Amino acid sequence: MAHKITAFIIAEAVKVKKGKEAPSVLPAQSAPHYFEKSVPAQFILGEEKVKINGAAVTLIAKIYHPDAVLVEGSLEVESVLGEGILELKDQLHGACYELAKKYSAKEEPAEEYTVYQISGYQGDPELILKKHASKITSLLKSEKLELDEKEVEHTLSSQLKYAKDDLVVVDWDGAFLFYPKGNFEETIELLELANYQLLRFRILDQDLDERIQKISKLLEKPSKKWFLLKTKEVAQAYREVIKVSSQSVSEFEALDREIKLIGDWYSARLYDLVIKKFRLDDWRHTVKEKLESLENIYSIVAENFSISSKQIFDAIQMAGWFILMLGWFVLLFLEIAAVK
């Protein structure tokens, strides 16, 4: 049997060049699919060779446009079920982060993931899974502790079996792939795509939190300071919210449309499994609620400012009438005094 570890990280970045479009991968299964024409393209930025545990590893840097750098590296090992695998995984991720920084990637937000691969076997891989269930679960969770049987059972339940001799187990931090022919590329790219979606949700969620904190501080100011707000400031903030909202909805809807074109067979079923494990629908719901809340807050701010401005204008107008009337009374008093 052949054993391999593939580790990758996806991190937010700014001002990254486009690079060369990555070649299409071969399908893991022969079922009808539209994978290579539907998912967002990856563009290769460059590569770098490093030493991991004495072995040469080629790290490949890619980008999902416009703002996510992806770095992946693979290492063949004697057995992914042996000792020291988590340490090797950590070294791979560390090397990936270092290369990502060279392409202006940020440390946060970022997603890291590990794919453990077994090929070249014969028979049903479920036999391997049952024999090493506890070890596989620990690897998927990056956990050195011996896990409870119920936790092992729950983790291994997130799996997909298409043919009699293949198997995929998916978890939050990693996945285990059993493909006898070793054609893992498409499945790994699907896992990268799901992590990319998760990163995009995290980036947007963080941006919305910052905007909510900004307007909350504005609302905490004493009421008299509302009169000092500038119309331009409120209008600009509101325009930014509308822009963020429209761009986010447009991008996520476009991504959803592309993913739905994958088809109804293996890739689509696998991606649906990954989406549920990553709770992407929950992230989508959370982001949608924050967008709506932020729009409502800015609407209230703009409305209050409008009312405050009207109150100021009315107060100035009343003061002007009062001064005018006072002036008439002074003139009248002076005329009366002069007559006497």
QUIHU-V680645 format. One record per residue. SS is DSSP state (alpha for helix, beta for strand, coil for the rest). PHI is phi in whole degrees, -180 to 180 (999 if undefined). Layout:
SS	PHI
SS	PHI
This chain:
coil	999
beta	-109
beta	-125
beta	-149
beta	-117
beta	-120
beta	-115
beta	-145
beta	-130
beta	-128
beta	-135
beta	-68
beta	-146
coil	-131
coil	53
coil	-104
coil	-67
coil	-71
coil	82
beta	-100
beta	-62
coil	-69
coil	-66
coil	-68
coil	-96
coil	-79
coil	-68
coil	-72
coil	-125
coil	-91
coil	-65
coil	-56
coil	-154
coil	-132
alpha	-58
alpha	-67
alpha	-99
alpha	-114
coil	-79
coil	-57
coil	-75
coil	-101
beta	-121
beta	-79
beta	-96
beta	167
beta	-145
beta	-151
beta	-99
beta	-134
beta	-106
beta	-124
coil	55
coil	84
beta	-105
beta	-78
beta	-127
beta	-98
beta	-94
beta	-116
beta	-100
beta	-133
beta	-142
beta	-99
coil	-73
coil	-104
coil	-144
beta	-134
beta	-94
beta	-118
beta	-127
beta	-131
beta	-148
beta	-123
beta	-138
beta	-79
beta	-129
coil	-65
coil	-159
coil	-72
coil	-99
coil	-85
coil	-80
coil	78
alpha	-70
alpha	-65
alpha	-67
alpha	-64
alpha	-61
alpha	-63
alpha	-65
alpha	-62
alpha	-64
alpha	-61
alpha	-66
alpha	-64
alpha	-63
alpha	-63
alpha	-69
alpha	-61
alpha	-62
coil	-69
coil	-110
coil	67
beta	-76
beta	-88
beta	-71
beta	-143
beta	-77
beta	-155
beta	-124
beta	-125
beta	-151
beta	-131
beta	-119
beta	-96
beta	-126
beta	-129
beta	-141
coil	75
coil	-100
coil	-128
coil	95
coil	-84
coil	-67
alpha	-62
alpha	-65
alpha	-68
alpha	-62
alpha	-66
alpha	-68
coil	-118
alpha	-57
alpha	-66
alpha	-66
alpha	-64
alpha	-62
alpha	-62
alpha	-65
alpha	-62
coil	-100
coil	53
coil	-121
coil	-90
coil	-73
coil	-78
coil	-88
coil	-68
alpha	-60
alpha	-68
alpha	-67
alpha	-62
alpha	-63
alpha	-64
alpha	-64
alpha	-75
coil	-75
coil	-85
beta	-139
beta	-137
coil	-124
coil	-104
coil	-100
coil	-70
coil	-115
beta	-128
beta	-166
beta	-129
beta	-119
beta	-118
coil	-138
coil	-66
coil	-98
beta	-169
beta	-140
beta	-116
beta	-116
beta	-118
beta	-129
coil	-60
coil	-90
coil	75
coil	-90
coil	-93
alpha	-58
alpha	-64
alpha	-65
alpha	-63
alpha	-66
alpha	-63
alpha	-66
alpha	-65
alpha	-63
alpha	-64
alpha	-66
alpha	-63
alpha	-60
alpha	-61
alpha	-63
alpha	-62
alpha	-64
alpha	-65
alpha	-62
alpha	-66
alpha	-61
alpha	-65
alpha	-63
alpha	-68
alpha	-60
alpha	-64
alpha	-70
alpha	-66
alpha	-63
alpha	-62
alpha	-73
alpha	-65
alpha	-64
alpha	-66
alpha	-71
coil	-78
coil	-67
coil	-56
alpha	-60
alpha	-67
alpha	-77
alpha	-60
alpha	-69
alpha	-90
coil	-67
coil	-96
alpha	-58
alpha	-61
alpha	-64
alpha	-65
alpha	-63
alpha	-65
alpha	-62
alpha	-67
alpha	-63
alpha	-64
alpha	-64
alpha	-62
alpha	-65
alpha	-60
alpha	-62
alpha	-66
alpha	-65
alpha	-64
alpha	-61
alpha	-63
alpha	-66
alpha	-70
alpha	-66
alpha	-64
alpha	-65
alpha	-61
alpha	-62
alpha	-65
alpha	-67
alpha	-63
coil	-75
coil	-59
coil	120
coil	-106
coil	-101
alpha	-58
alpha	-62
alpha	-66
alpha	-65
alpha	-65
alpha	-66
alpha	-62
alpha	-63
alpha	-67
alpha	-58
alpha	-66
alpha	-68
alpha	-83
coil	56
alpha	-67
alpha	-66
alpha	-65
alpha	-62
alpha	-61
alpha	-65
alpha	-62
alpha	-64
alpha	-62
alpha	-64
alpha	-67
alpha	-61
alpha	-65
alpha	-64
alpha	-66
alpha	-63
alpha	-65
alpha	-62
alpha	-66
alpha	-65
alpha	-65
alpha	-60
alpha	-62
alpha	-66
alpha	-63
alpha	-64
alpha	-63
alpha	-65
alpha	-62
alpha	-62
alpha	-66
alpha	-64
alpha	-61
alpha	-61
alpha	-63
alpha	-65
alpha	-64
alpha	-63
alpha	-64
alpha	-63
alpha	-63
alpha	-63
alpha	-64
alpha	-64
alpha	-62
alpha	-63
alpha	-63
alpha	-63
alpha	-62
alpha	-65
alpha	-63
alpha	-62
alpha	-62
alpha	-63
alpha	-65
alpha	-64
alpha	-61
alpha	-64
alpha	-68
alpha	-64
coil	-69
